[in-house]
């Protein structure tokens, strides 16, 4: 699905809902039907959520729109995130729900703008935007963190990602996950989450550790060491409990940690 198709689908969904729900027609008109593009619509929707009577809403709106217009890859990443929500969240069957309502998707969009500003050395404005996101969405992602495309932040409340965090493509993360440091050390000190990883609710991954491609971290686990690719870990501290036979648990959103494990001894779980 290309960028024009994503936008066209969003517009079609808005028209259909507006024809059925008079009360929502003004909202849909303001944020989608009167907008000229996805970049424009994102500026209007996100600014309406973020502004708290400090910086004028129009300034934040224009900032977001221009950032997405300038960085086409960033806009494509947002489209991939939108598709990821519809494909992996069983409670979502359309584009319009995450665009209008889902805090995880919206917070991730705002992070992408803050990251864009950080890379442009507009760090004060990036940190200001981060602070707004933390208050409005209860999601705290440092603007310097690096996050790929096709990301699902499901529910998202309480998600934290530190300054040197890296999250690769097609990762799914539940609420109250922390990707943090372990103390006062500076430098590269935060987790590296490889592609296809699924992180359960409440998991804490601390330090400059690598969570290997296609691995799974169980809910409420505390991970302090590297996790090999295609391995399930769980517990406090987290331990290896099984191998993963699927390429990407993030895509299937399967939190079952008790897949058959092939031990060297030939035993089961």
Residue pairs with C-beta under 8 A, 6 or more apart in sequence:
1 9
1 79
1 83
3 38
3 75
3 76
3 79
6 38
6 79
6 82
6 83
6 95
7 37
7 38
7 41
9 95
10 32
10 38
10 41
10 95
10 96
10 99
11 32
11 33
13 94
13 95
13 96
14 28
14 32
14 33
14 96
15 28
15 33
17 24
17 28
17 96
18 24
18 25
18 28
18 29
18 33
27 100
30 44
31 41
31 44
31 45
31 48
31 99
31 100
32 41
32 96
32 99
35 41
35 44
37 69
38 68
38 75
38 78
38 79
39 64
39 65
39 68
39 69
39 75
40 65
41 99
42 64
42 65
42 68
42 78
42 109
43 60
43 61
43 62
43 63
43 64
43 65
43 68
44 61
45 99
45 100
45 106
46 60
46 64
46 106
46 109
46 110
46 113
47 57
47 58
47 60
47 61
47 64
48 57
49 106
49 136
49 137
50 60
50 110
50 129
50 132
50 133
50 136
51 57
51 60
51 132
52 132
52 135
52 136
55 128
63 113
63 125
64 110
64 113
67 74
67 113
67 116
67 117
68 74
68 75
68 78
68 113
69 75
70 116
71 116
74 112
74 113
74 116
76 149
77 112
77 148
77 149
78 108
78 109
78 112
80 149
80 150
80 151
80 169
81 105
81 108
81 109
81 149
81 150
81 151
81 152
82 95
82 98
82 99
82 105
83 150
84 150
84 151
84 152
84 170
84 172
85 92
85 98
85 102
85 104
85 105
85 152
86 92
86 93
86 94
86 95
86 98
87 251
88 152
88 154
88 172
88 250
88 251
88 253
89 98
89 152
89 154
89 253
90 253
92 98
92 102
98 104
98 105
98 106
99 105
102 156
103 137
103 138
103 139
103 155
103 156
103 157
104 139
104 152
104 153
104 154
104 155
104 156
104 159
105 153
106 137
107 133
107 137
107 139
107 141
107 153
107 156
107 159
108 141
108 147
108 151
108 153
110 129
110 132
110 133
110 137
111 130
111 133
111 139
111 141
111 143
111 145
111 147
112 147
113 129
114 126
114 127
114 129
114 130
114 133
114 141
114 143
115 126
115 143
115 144
115 145
115 146
115 147
117 123
117 125
117 126
117 129
117 143
118 126
118 143
118 144
123 143
126 143
127 143
129 143
130 140
130 141
130 142
130 143
133 139
133 140
133 141
134 140
137 156
137 157
138 156
138 157
138 158
139 153
139 156
139 157
139 158
139 159
139 160
140 159
140 160
140 161
141 147
141 159
141 160
141 161
141 165
142 161
142 162
142 163
142 165
144 163
144 164
145 161
145 162
145 163
145 164
145 165
145 166
145 167
145 190
146 165
146 166
146 167
147 161
147 165
147 166
147 167
148 167
148 168
148 169
148 170
148 171
148 195
149 169
149 170
150 169
150 170
150 171
151 167
151 169
151 170
151 171
151 172
151 173
152 171
152 172
152 173
152 250
153 159
153 173
154 172
154 173
154 174
154 175
155 174
155 175
155 201
156 175
157 175
157 176
158 175
158 176
158 177
158 178
159 173
159 175
159 176
159 177
159 178
160 177
160 178
160 179
160 180
161 167
161 179
161 190
162 179
162 180
162 181
162 189
162 190
163 189
163 190
164 187
164 188
164 189
164 190
164 208
165 179
165 190
165 191
165 192
165 193
166 190
166 191
166 192
166 193
167 173
167 179
167 193
168 193
168 194
168 195
168 197
168 213
169 195
170 195
170 196
170 248
170 250
170 251
171 193
171 195
171 196
171 197
171 198
171 199
171 250
172 197
172 198
172 199
172 249
172 250
172 251
172 253
173 199
174 199
174 200
174 201
174 202
174 203
174 219
175 201
175 202
176 201
176 202
177 199
177 200
177 201
177 202
177 203
177 204
177 205
178 203
178 204
178 205
178 206
179 190
179 191
179 193
179 205
180 190
180 191
180 204
180 205
180 206
181 189
181 190
181 206
181 207
182 189
182 206
182 207
182 224
188 208
189 207
189 208
190 207
190 208
191 205
191 206
191 207
191 208
191 209
191 210
191 211
191 223
192 208
192 209
192 210
192 211
193 199
193 205
193 211
194 210
194 211
194 212
194 213
194 214
194 215
194 229
195 213
195 214
195 248
196 213
196 214
196 215
196 247
196 248
196 249
196 250
196 251
197 211
197 212
197 213
197 214
197 215
197 216
197 217
197 249
197 250
198 215
198 216
198 217
198 249
198 250
198 253
198 254
198 255
199 205
199 211
199 216
199 217
200 216
200 217
200 218
200 219
200 220
200 221
200 255
201 219
201 220
202 219
202 220
203 217
203 218
203 219
203 220
203 221
203 222
203 223
204 221
204 222
204 223
205 211
205 217
205 223
206 222
206 223
206 224
207 224
209 223
209 224
209 225
209 226
209 227
210 226
210 227
211 217
211 223
211 226
211 227
212 226
212 227
212 228
212 229
212 230
212 231
213 229
213 230
214 229
214 230
214 244
214 246
214 247
214 248
214 249
214 250
215 227
215 228
215 229
215 230
215 231
215 232
215 233
215 244
215 249
216 231
216 232
216 233
216 244
216 249
216 255
216 257
217 223
217 227
217 232
217 233
217 234
217 238
218 232
218 233
218 234
218 235
218 238
218 241
218 255
218 257
219 234
219 255
220 236
221 233
221 234
221 235
221 236
221 238
222 235
222 236
222 237
222 238
223 233
223 237
223 238
224 237
224 238
225 237
225 238
227 233
227 238
227 240
228 240
230 243
230 244
230 245
231 240
231 242
231 243
231 244
232 240
232 241
232 242
232 243
232 244
232 257
232 259
233 239
233 240
233 241
234 241
234 257
235 241
241 257
241 258
241 261
241 269
242 257
242 258
242 259
242 260
242 261
242 269
243 259
243 261
243 262
244 259
245 259
245 260
246 252
246 254
258 269
260 268
260 269
261 268
261 269
